[in-house]
């Protein structure tokens, strides 16, 4: 096993590698400290930010309600927008991805996505930072993920086709807007 990434570790690193492949400057070598930080965060319960934010913690105008999930780019929290009194999904950029180049890409992609207005595409409310943490505040949609839907059962053909159609329509709308 030495020198090989197990399935979970590979899944954690893949989004980072894919993002680097899309950039103009794919490194010949990946900084070992970046991989170490990502794997360490995964081992400590999955949080990709400096620390898991507890309910009640304030980040700018947002108040954390609960941790929703963790992905390759950071943690996603259910939060309350105290200005507009609504629930949002607050995506926090992982601390190990917070260098200037990645922050610029993070903001650029969020701005591009925020220009989209489509029923199958999440609405972005704000891109910002507070207390040294970069975030994207988006529409919060309550319900199961596709992963949760398929965890213990096989989807019917009708449901699988419905989901695939909605994804394809959303991708076509993004493509028409110049987002690949």
JOWO-V27897 format. One record per residue. RES is the residue in one letter. OMEGA is omega as a letter, one per 30 degrees, with the letter a starting at -180 (NA if undefined). Layout:
# JOWO-V27897
{{RES/OMEGA} {RES/OMEGA}}
This chain:
# JOWO-V27897
{{X/a} {X/l} {X/l} {X/l} {X/l} {X/a} {X/a} {X/a} {X/l} {X/l} {X/l} {X/a} {X/a} {X/l} {X/l} {X/a} {X/l} {X/l} {X/l} {X/l} {X/a} {X/a} {X/l} {X/a} {X/l} {X/a} {X/l} {X/l} {X/l} {X/l} {X/a} {X/a} {X/l} {X/l} {X/l} {X/a} {X/a} {X/a} {X/l} {X/l} {X/l} {X/a} {X/a} {X/l} {X/l} {X/a} {X/a} {X/l} {X/a} {X/l} {X/l} {X/a} {X/a} {X/l} {X/a} {X/l} {X/l} {X/l} {X/a} {X/a} {X/a} {X/l} {X/a} {X/l} {X/a} {X/l} {X/l} {X/a} {X/a} {X/l} {X/a} {X/a} {X/a} {X/a} {X/l} {X/a} {X/l} {X/a} {X/l} {X/l} {X/a} {X/l} {X/a} {X/l} {X/l} {X/l} {X/l} {X/l} {X/a} {X/a} {X/a} {X/l} {X/l} {X/a} {X/a} {X/l} {X/a} {X/l} {X/a} {X/a} {X/a} {X/l} {X/l} {X/l} {X/l} {X/a} {X/a} {X/l} {X/l} {X/l} {X/l} {X/a} {X/a} {X/l} {X/a} {X/l} {X/a} {X/a} {X/a} {X/a} {X/l} {X/l} {X/l} {X/a} {X/a} {X/l} {X/a} {X/l} {X/l} {X/l} {X/l} {X/a} {X/l} {X/a} {X/l} {X/l} {X/a} {X/l} {X/l} {X/l} {X/a} {X/l} {X/a} {X/l} {X/l} {X/l} {X/l} {X/l} {X/a} {X/a} {X/a} {X/a} {X/l} {X/l} {X/l} {X/l} {X/a} {X/a} {X/l} {X/l} {X/l} {X/l} {X/a} {X/l} {X/l} {X/l} {X/a} {X/l} {X/l} {X/l} {X/l} {X/l} {X/l} {X/l} {X/l} {X/l} {X/l} {X/l} {X/a} {X/NA}}
